[in-house]
Amino acid sequence: MYASVESAFLTGKSDVQLGEDRNPTVTIILRADTSANIRGIVVDASGNGVSGARVMVVGYPNEAAATGADGGFSLSAHAASGQIVSVHVQKDGYTAANEDCPAGDTPATIVIRKK
């Protein structure tokens, strides 16, 4: 059996053994869903992808990822799909940026500007 409270980003499941009992009772413990990733692109003011920028979910600096040649990135959001997470981006020669982005399938676009 599965249960969720989508507005609170909680999910849970429990196994049930069906037998003689026609009305079994089940307790499902709900936990925060942290399974989503966050992906997107870091661009400059002209809309060009910025390679080599360091991208991290705020609070998880040890899991930072570097953007690829096209400015793309993907990392664990530590959140549920659709939940908003704070993302920090930095690269030498650019002003660091902080952006609130949705976790999941919707790609984020983060603009950083040259100093």
C-alpha atoms as an extended CHARMM CRD file, in Angstrom:
* protein
*
       115  EXT
         1         1  MET       CA              0.0000000000        0.0000000000        0.0000000000  PROA      1               0.0000000000
         2         2  TYR       CA              1.2180000000        3.4770000000       -0.8540000000  PROA      2               0.0000000000
         3         3  ALA       CA              0.2780000000        6.8550000000        0.5750000000  PROA      3               0.0000000000
         4         4  SER       CA              1.3400000000       10.4160000000       -0.1140000000  PROA      4               0.0000000000
         5         5  VAL       CA              0.5960000000       13.9810000000        0.8830000000  PROA      5               0.0000000000
         6         6  GLU       CA              1.6660000000       15.8090000000       -2.2540000000  PROA      6               0.0000000000
         7         7  SER       CA              1.2890000000       19.3000000000       -0.7900000000  PROA      7               0.0000000000
         8         8  ALA       CA              3.7850000000       18.3700000000        1.9670000000  PROA      8               0.0000000000
         9         9  PHE       CA              6.0640000000       16.2680000000       -0.3020000000  PROA      9               0.0000000000
        10        10  LEU       CA              5.5850000000       13.1870000000        1.9060000000  PROA      10              0.0000000000
        11        11  THR       CA              5.3800000000        9.5700000000        0.7250000000  PROA      11              0.0000000000
        12        12  GLY       CA              5.3260000000        6.1300000000        2.2910000000  PROA      12              0.0000000000
        13        13  LYS       CA              4.5310000000        2.5010000000        1.6860000000  PROA      13              0.0000000000
        14        14  SER       CA              3.8450000000       -0.6600000000        3.6530000000  PROA      14              0.0000000000
        15        15  ASP       CA              3.4220000000       -4.3090000000        2.7130000000  PROA      15              0.0000000000
        16        16  VAL       CA              0.1440000000       -6.0320000000        3.5170000000  PROA      16              0.0000000000
        17        17  GLN       CA             -0.3300000000       -9.7760000000        3.7690000000  PROA      17              0.0000000000
        18        18  LEU       CA             -3.8500000000      -10.6110000000        2.5860000000  PROA      18              0.0000000000
        19        19  GLY       CA             -5.4860000000      -13.5060000000        4.3840000000  PROA      19              0.0000000000
        20        20  GLU       CA             -8.7010000000      -14.2250000000        6.2710000000  PROA      20              0.0000000000
        21        21  ASP       CA             -9.0380000000      -10.6480000000        7.6180000000  PROA      21              0.0000000000
        22        22  ARG       CA            -11.4140000000       -8.7550000000        5.3020000000  PROA      22              0.0000000000
        23        23  ASN       CA            -10.5040000000       -5.3550000000        6.8520000000  PROA      23              0.0000000000
        24        24  PRO       CA             -6.7590000000       -5.3400000000        7.5250000000  PROA      24              0.0000000000
        25        25  THR       CA             -5.2410000000       -2.3940000000        9.3600000000  PROA      25              0.0000000000
        26        26  VAL       CA             -2.0350000000       -0.9150000000        7.9930000000  PROA      26              0.0000000000
        27        27  THR       CA              0.2160000000        1.8090000000        9.3670000000  PROA      27              0.0000000000
        28        28  ILE       CA              2.0920000000        3.7830000000        6.7400000000  PROA      28              0.0000000000
        29        29  ILE       CA              4.8990000000        6.0290000000        7.9260000000  PROA      29              0.0000000000
        30        30  LEU       CA              5.2290000000        9.1030000000        5.7320000000  PROA      30              0.0000000000
        31        31  ARG       CA              8.6900000000       10.5240000000        5.0700000000  PROA      31              0.0000000000
        32        32  ALA       CA              9.9750000000       13.4810000000        3.1270000000  PROA      32              0.0000000000
        33        33  ASP       CA             10.5240000000       12.5900000000       -0.5220000000  PROA      33              0.0000000000
        34        34  THR       CA             14.1050000000       13.5400000000       -1.4440000000  PROA      34              0.0000000000
        35        35  SER       CA             14.4130000000       11.5120000000       -4.6410000000  PROA      35              0.0000000000
        36        36  ALA       CA             14.3230000000       14.2420000000       -7.3010000000  PROA      36              0.0000000000
        37        37  ASN       CA             17.2370000000       15.7200000000       -9.2000000000  PROA      37              0.0000000000
        38        38  ILE       CA             17.6620000000       19.2680000000      -10.3690000000  PROA      38              0.0000000000
        39        39  ARG       CA             18.9600000000       19.9920000000      -13.8340000000  PROA      39              0.0000000000
        40        40  GLY       CA             19.4090000000       22.9720000000      -16.0360000000  PROA      40              0.0000000000
        41        41  ILE       CA             21.8350000000       25.3380000000      -17.6720000000  PROA      41              0.0000000000
        42        42  VAL       CA             24.0300000000       28.2200000000      -16.5150000000  PROA      42              0.0000000000
        43        43  VAL       CA             24.2160000000       31.0430000000      -19.0540000000  PROA      43              0.0000000000
        44        44  ASP       CA             25.8440000000       34.4560000000      -19.2850000000  PROA      44              0.0000000000
        45        45  ALA       CA             23.9910000000       37.7250000000      -19.9270000000  PROA      45              0.0000000000
        46        46  SER       CA             24.0280000000       36.9800000000      -23.6920000000  PROA      46              0.0000000000
        47        47  GLY       CA             22.4040000000       33.5740000000      -23.1970000000  PROA      47              0.0000000000
        48        48  ASN       CA             25.5540000000       31.5640000000      -23.9350000000  PROA      48              0.0000000000
        49        49  GLY       CA             26.2300000000       28.4510000000      -21.8460000000  PROA      49              0.0000000000
        50        50  VAL       CA             28.9710000000       28.9020000000      -19.2270000000  PROA      50              0.0000000000
        51        51  SER       CA             31.2190000000       25.8600000000      -18.8510000000  PROA      51              0.0000000000
        52        52  GLY       CA             33.0990000000       25.0860000000      -15.6600000000  PROA      52              0.0000000000
        53        53  ALA       CA             30.7450000000       26.9340000000      -13.3050000000  PROA      53              0.0000000000
        54        54  ARG       CA             30.3260000000       25.3430000000       -9.8600000000  PROA      54              0.0000000000
        55        55  VAL       CA             26.6610000000       24.5600000000       -9.1020000000  PROA      55              0.0000000000
        56        56  MET       CA             25.3330000000       23.3270000000       -5.7580000000  PROA      56              0.0000000000
        57        57  VAL       CA             22.0940000000       22.9630000000       -3.8510000000  PROA      57              0.0000000000
        58        58  VAL       CA             22.3970000000       25.2910000000       -0.8600000000  PROA      58              0.0000000000
        59        59  GLY       CA             23.2550000000       23.2040000000        2.1860000000  PROA      59              0.0000000000
        60        60  TYR       CA             25.0610000000       20.4900000000        0.1920000000  PROA      60              0.0000000000
        61        61  PRO       CA             28.3920000000       22.0800000000       -0.8650000000  PROA      61              0.0000000000
        62        62  ASN       CA             30.2030000000       18.7240000000       -0.9790000000  PROA      62              0.0000000000
        63        63  GLU       CA             27.9130000000       17.5990000000       -3.8060000000  PROA      63              0.0000000000
        64        64  ALA       CA             28.6470000000       20.5120000000       -6.1570000000  PROA      64              0.0000000000
        65        65  ALA       CA             28.8210000000       19.7940000000       -9.8820000000  PROA      65              0.0000000000
        66        66  ALA       CA             30.6900000000       21.5990000000      -12.6410000000  PROA      66              0.0000000000
        67        67  THR       CA             28.7400000000       22.6560000000      -15.7070000000  PROA      67              0.0000000000
        68        68  GLY       CA             29.5780000000       20.9620000000      -18.9760000000  PROA      68              0.0000000000
        69        69  ALA       CA             30.7390000000       22.5410000000      -22.2280000000  PROA      69              0.0000000000
        70        70  ASP       CA             27.1860000000       23.7550000000      -22.9540000000  PROA      70              0.0000000000
        71        71  GLY       CA             26.6240000000       25.0580000000      -19.3940000000  PROA      71              0.0000000000
        72        72  GLY       CA             24.4170000000       22.1090000000      -18.4480000000  PROA      72              0.0000000000
        73        73  PHE       CA             24.2930000000       20.5630000000      -14.9790000000  PROA      73              0.0000000000
        74        74  SER       CA             22.4410000000       17.8580000000      -13.0590000000  PROA      74              0.0000000000
        75        75  LEU       CA             22.6380000000       16.9800000000       -9.3660000000  PROA      75              0.0000000000
        76        76  SER       CA             20.5690000000       15.6250000000       -6.4950000000  PROA      76              0.0000000000
        77        77  ALA       CA             18.0150000000       18.1760000000       -5.2980000000  PROA      77              0.0000000000
        78        78  HSD       CA             17.5120000000       16.5430000000       -1.8890000000  PROA      78              0.0000000000
        79        79  ALA       CA             13.8550000000       17.3600000000       -2.4490000000  PROA      79              0.0000000000
        80        80  ALA       CA             10.7060000000       16.0380000000       -4.0960000000  PROA      80              0.0000000000
        81        81  SER       CA              9.7690000000       16.7180000000       -7.6960000000  PROA      81              0.0000000000
        82        82  GLY       CA              8.1670000000       20.1590000000       -7.8660000000  PROA      82              0.0000000000
        83        83  GLN       CA              9.6300000000       21.3190000000       -4.5800000000  PROA      83              0.0000000000
        84        84  ILE       CA             11.5960000000       24.5800000000       -4.7590000000  PROA      84              0.0000000000
        85        85  VAL       CA             15.2870000000       24.4040000000       -3.8160000000  PROA      85              0.0000000000
        86        86  SER       CA             17.9140000000       27.1410000000       -3.5600000000  PROA      86              0.0000000000
        87        87  VAL       CA             20.7850000000       26.7580000000       -6.0100000000  PROA      87              0.0000000000
        88        88  HSD       CA             24.1180000000       28.5880000000       -5.7710000000  PROA      88              0.0000000000
        89        89  VAL       CA             26.3670000000       29.1110000000       -8.8250000000  PROA      89              0.0000000000
        90        90  GLN       CA             29.8630000000       30.5550000000       -8.8920000000  PROA      90              0.0000000000
        91        91  LYS       CA             32.7330000000       30.8870000000      -11.3420000000  PROA      91              0.0000000000
        92        92  ASP       CA             35.8700000000       33.0290000000      -11.3250000000  PROA      92              0.0000000000
        93        93  GLY       CA             35.2930000000       36.2580000000      -13.2390000000  PROA      93              0.0000000000
        94        94  TYR       CA             31.5220000000       36.1590000000      -12.6410000000  PROA      94              0.0000000000
        95        95  THR       CA             29.2680000000       37.4170000000       -9.8760000000  PROA      95              0.0000000000
        96        96  ALA       CA             27.8800000000       34.4530000000       -7.9000000000  PROA      96              0.0000000000
        97        97  ALA       CA             24.1590000000       33.8090000000       -8.2770000000  PROA      97              0.0000000000
        98        98  ASN       CA             21.5270000000       32.3130000000       -5.9850000000  PROA      98              0.0000000000
        99        99  GLU       CA             18.3310000000       31.1150000000       -7.5990000000  PROA      99              0.0000000000
       100       100  ASP       CA             15.2330000000       29.2740000000       -6.3660000000  PROA      100             0.0000000000
       101       101  CYS       CA             14.5060000000       26.4440000000       -8.8240000000  PROA      101             0.0000000000
       102       102  PRO       CA             12.0070000000       23.5720000000       -9.0230000000  PROA      102             0.0000000000
       103       103  ALA       CA             13.3270000000       20.0530000000       -8.5160000000  PROA      103             0.0000000000
       104       104  GLY       CA             12.3390000000       17.4380000000      -11.0740000000  PROA      104             0.0000000000
       105       105  ASP       CA             11.8600000000       17.4990000000      -14.8280000000  PROA      105             0.0000000000
       106       106  THR       CA             11.5220000000       21.2550000000      -15.3440000000  PROA      106             0.0000000000
       107       107  PRO       CA             14.9870000000       22.5320000000      -16.3300000000  PROA      107             0.0000000000
       108       108  ALA       CA             16.3280000000       25.6220000000      -14.5710000000  PROA      108             0.0000000000
       109       109  THR       CA             18.0950000000       28.4970000000      -16.3210000000  PROA      109             0.0000000000
       110       110  ILE       CA             20.4950000000       30.4450000000      -14.1230000000  PROA      110             0.0000000000
       111       111  VAL       CA             22.0990000000       33.6480000000      -15.3990000000  PROA      111             0.0000000000
       112       112  ILE       CA             25.5000000000       34.7510000000      -14.0940000000  PROA      112             0.0000000000
       113       113  ARG       CA             27.0700000000       38.0700000000      -15.0430000000  PROA      113             0.0000000000
       114       114  LYS       CA             30.7020000000       38.9750000000      -15.6450000000  PROA      114             0.0000000000
       115       115  LYS       CA             32.2880000000       41.1510000000      -12.9750000000  PROA      115             0.0000000000
